[in-house]
């Protein structure tokens, strides 16, 4: 690179998310940005040098979620499915007629970790009640005095929840719950 390049990330509405401008010709630009609930990011690379048309190489790295299966029984905190990966996705089913009204996934965490949960209903949503982050006693955890829980409804078929792990917390449970009937869901959990 024989010019001084700039790089910026924008959301779909054109709002700048992050920008980098390392001074000097031939200096590589590096920009890191943690994506929360954005589905697309626009990247702009430019140089104020003339001529402004130049070739460059853009390399992007994104974490890839590990797909896990919904292993039964995982219906209580005591029988929770232990998940060792820090970025996972699972498609699960809750069936109250077969004594499977709840699914629990147990994650190991450390102080300062940020837990991000993206959950959505993958059927009509009639039987799925909620997704929550809980402790081993099924007590729903709180972030800024608000419970980390989402109740699904007719117009509330997906959600994104975040939680910053406090001191002395070493494990959290992602809890999916249903009412009578069968419900299916897609769940993504990332711990950073």
C-alpha positions in Angstrom: 0.0 0.0 0.0 1.6 3.2 -1.2 -1.1 5.6 0.2 -2.7 6.5 3.6 -6.0 4.6 3.7 -9.0 5.0 6.0 -11.6 2.4 6.9 -15.0 2.7 8.5 -18.0 0.5 9.3 -21.6 1.8 8.9 -25.0 0.2 9.7 -27.7 -0.1 7.1 -29.0 3.4 7.9 -25.6 5.0 7.2 -24.7 5.6 10.9 -20.9 5.3 11.5 -20.2 2.4 13.9 -16.4 2.6 13.9 -13.5 4.2 12.0 -9.7 3.8 11.8 -7.1 6.1 10.3 -3.5 5.1 11.0 -1.2 7.9 9.8 1.4 7.2 7.2 1.7 5.7 3.7 1.9 2.0 3.4 0.6 1.4 6.9 -2.0 -1.3 7.3 -5.4 -0.2 8.7 -6.9 -2.5 11.3 -10.4 -2.0 12.7 -12.2 -4.3 15.2 -15.9 -4.0 15.9 -18.1 -6.3 18.0 -21.5 -6.9 16.4 -24.4 -7.0 18.7 -27.8 -7.1 17.0 -27.0 -5.7 13.5 -27.7 -8.0 10.6 -25.5 -6.1 8.1 -22.5 -3.8 8.1 -21.3 -1.6 5.3 -17.5 -1.1 4.9 -16.0 2.0 3.4 -12.3 2.1 2.4 -10.9 5.4 1.0 -7.8 7.5 0.6 -7.5 11.3 0.4 -4.5 10.8 -1.8 -4.7 11.5 -5.5 -5.4 9.6 -7.6 -7.9 8.2 -5.2 -8.5 5.1 -7.2 -6.2 2.4 -5.9 -6.3 -1.3 -5.3 -6.4 -2.7 -1.8 -7.1 -6.0 0.0 -9.9 -6.2 2.6 -9.9 -9.1 5.0 -12.7 -9.6 7.4 -12.9 -12.2 10.1 -16.1 -13.1 11.9 -16.6 -15.8 14.6 -18.6 -18.8 13.5 -21.0 -20.4 15.9 -20.6 -24.1 16.9 -23.8 -26.0 16.2 -24.9 -28.1 19.1 -27.8 -30.5 19.4 -30.6 -30.3 22.0 -29.6 -33.3 24.2 -32.3 -34.6 26.5 -32.7 -34.7 29.4 -31.8 -31.0 29.9 -35.1 -30.1 31.7 -33.7 -28.7 35.0 -30.6 -26.9 36.1 -29.3 -30.2 37.6 -29.6 -31.9 34.2 -28.7 -28.9 32.1 -26.8 -29.6 28.9 -23.2 -28.4 29.6 -21.8 -26.3 26.8 -18.1 -25.7 26.6 -18.0 -23.5 23.5 -18.3 -19.8 23.9 -20.3 -19.2 20.7 -23.1 -21.7 19.9 -26.3 -22.2 18.1 -29.0 -24.8 18.7 -32.4 -25.6 17.2 -34.5 -27.1 19.9 -38.0 -28.5 20.7 -40.1 -28.2 23.8 -42.9 -30.7 24.2 -45.0 -30.6 27.3 -46.9 -33.7 26.4 -43.6 -35.6 26.7 -42.4 -34.0 30.0 -40.1 -31.6 28.1 -41.5 -28.2 29.1 -38.0 -26.7 29.7 -34.5 -26.8 28.2 -31.5 -25.6 30.1 -28.0 -24.9 28.7 -25.1 -24.4 31.2 -22.2 -22.1 30.3 -19.0 -21.4 32.3 -18.3 -17.7 32.6 -15.9 -15.3 34.3 -16.3 -11.8 35.8 -16.6 -9.2 33.0 -17.8 -11.6 30.3 -20.7 -10.4 28.2 -23.3 -13.0 27.5 -25.4 -12.3 24.4 -28.5 -14.4 23.7 -30.4 -14.3 20.4 -33.5 -16.4 20.5 -36.4 -16.8 18.1 -39.5 -18.9 17.7 -39.4 -21.2 14.7 -43.1 -22.2 14.6 -46.3 -20.3 15.2 -45.2 -19.4 18.8 -48.3 -20.7 20.5 -46.4 -22.9 23.0 -43.1 -21.1 23.6 -43.3 -18.9 26.8 -39.9 -17.4 27.3 -36.1 -17.4 27.2 -34.2 -16.4 30.4 -30.8 -16.3 31.9 -30.8 -17.9 35.3 -28.6 -19.3 38.0 -28.6 -22.9 39.2 -31.7 -22.3 41.3 -33.7 -21.1 38.2 -33.6 -17.5 39.6 -33.7 -15.2 36.6 -30.6 -13.0 36.6 -30.7 -9.2 36.5 -28.8 -6.6 34.4 -29.3 -3.0 35.7 -32.2 -4.1 38.0 -34.0 -5.6 35.0 -34.5 -9.4 34.6 -32.7 -10.9 31.7 -35.8 -12.5 30.2 -38.0 -12.2 27.2 -41.7 -13.4 27.0 -42.6 -14.4 23.4 -45.9 -13.2 22.0 -47.8 -12.8 18.8 -45.7 -9.8 17.8 -42.6 -10.7 19.9 -41.2 -13.8 18.0 -37.5 -13.0 18.6 -35.2 -11.2 21.0 -31.6 -10.3 21.8 -30.6 -10.2 25.5 -27.3 -9.2 27.1 -25.8 -9.7 30.5 -22.4 -8.7 32.0 -21.1 -11.3 34.4 -20.4 -9.9 37.9 -17.7 -11.1 40.3 -18.1 -14.5 41.9 -20.3 -15.8 39.1 -18.8 -18.8 37.4 -21.8 -20.3 35.5 -25.1 -19.2 33.9 -28.0 -21.1 32.5 -29.9 -20.2 29.4 -33.5 -21.4 30.0 -36.1 -22.0 27.4 -39.7 -22.7 28.6 -43.0 -23.7 27.1 -46.7 -24.0 28.0 -48.9 -26.9 27.0 -48.1 -28.1 23.5 -45.0 -28.3 21.4 -42.8 -25.3 20.5 -39.6 -25.0 18.5 -36.9 -22.4 18.8 -33.5 -21.3 17.5 -31.0 -20.1 20.1 -27.6 -18.5 19.7 -25.4 -17.8 22.7 -22.1 -15.9 22.6 -19.8 -15.2 25.6 -17.1 -12.6 25.1 
